[in-house]
Structure formats: structure tokens, C-alpha cells
Amino acid sequence: MAKPKLKEHVITREWCKGCGICVHFCPKHVLEMDAEGKVAAVRPVDCICCKLCEFRCPDLAIEIDTE
């Protein structure tokens, strides 16, 4: 089974409350909080598509889109 390849991080900023749970669980430090207190994918090339951020987000604000 091939590893999934990242297409994009779909972040619905209106739904993000800035709790930082996704940032905490990201094993590759792909996500960070921006100046507005919302999550941003600052290093998408490092993403391993584990989807921990997607599964842990209480607001369903993150979706990992894979090929």
C-alpha cells in the first residue's frame, strides 16, 4: 500500500477558534498559529498525511486532502 501524497491542507479559518490542539499533535511541526490566532500550514512539504490534526480538531476546521 502506497503512502498517501498530500494535495493540500484545507483549513476553514472561520471555524478555527485558535485552540492549538492541531499544532500540538502535529508530529512534523507543519502547523503553527498565525498572527490572527488561527492555524496555518507553514511547512506543508513536511506533512506525512497522518491526519492527526484533522482527527483532533474539535471544530472540524482542518481537512487533509490526499491524492
C-alpha positions in Angstrom: 0.0 0.0 0.0 1.5 3.3 -1.1 1.8 6.2 1.3 -0.8 9.0 0.7 0.5 12.1 -1.0 -0.6 15.5 0.2 -2.6 17.6 -2.2 -3.4 20.4 0.3 -4.4 21.4 3.8 -7.9 22.7 3.7 -8.3 25.0 6.6 -11.7 26.7 7.2 -10.5 29.7 9.1 -14.0 30.8 10.1 -14.4 27.6 12.1 -11.0 27.7 13.7 -11.1 29.0 17.3 -7.4 29.0 17.7 -7.2 26.3 20.4 -3.9 25.0 19.1 -4.7 21.3 19.5 -3.8 20.6 15.9 -0.4 22.3 16.4 0.3 20.2 19.5 -0.5 16.9 17.8 1.4 17.5 14.5 4.4 15.2 14.7 6.3 17.1 11.9 5.6 20.7 13.1 3.8 21.5 9.9 1.2 23.7 11.6 1.6 27.0 13.5 -0.7 29.7 14.8 -0.6 32.8 12.7 -0.8 36.5 13.8 -4.6 36.3 13.9 -4.5 33.3 16.3 -5.7 30.9 13.6 -3.9 27.7 12.4 -1.8 27.8 9.2 0.2 25.1 7.4 3.6 26.8 7.3 5.6 23.7 6.3 3.3 21.6 4.0 6.2 19.8 2.4 7.0 18.1 5.7 3.4 16.8 6.1 3.3 12.9 6.4 -0.6 12.9 6.0 -1.1 11.2 9.4 -4.3 13.3 9.7 -3.9 13.7 13.5 -4.7 17.4 13.1 -7.9 16.5 11.2 -9.0 13.9 13.7 -8.2 16.0 16.8 -9.7 19.4 15.7 -12.8 19.9 17.8 -14.2 22.4 15.3 -13.7 20.2 12.1 -11.7 23.2 10.7 -8.9 21.1 9.1 -9.1 18.6 6.3 -6.1 16.8 4.8 -6.7 16.3 1.1 -4.6 13.5 -0.4 -4.2 12.1 -3.9 
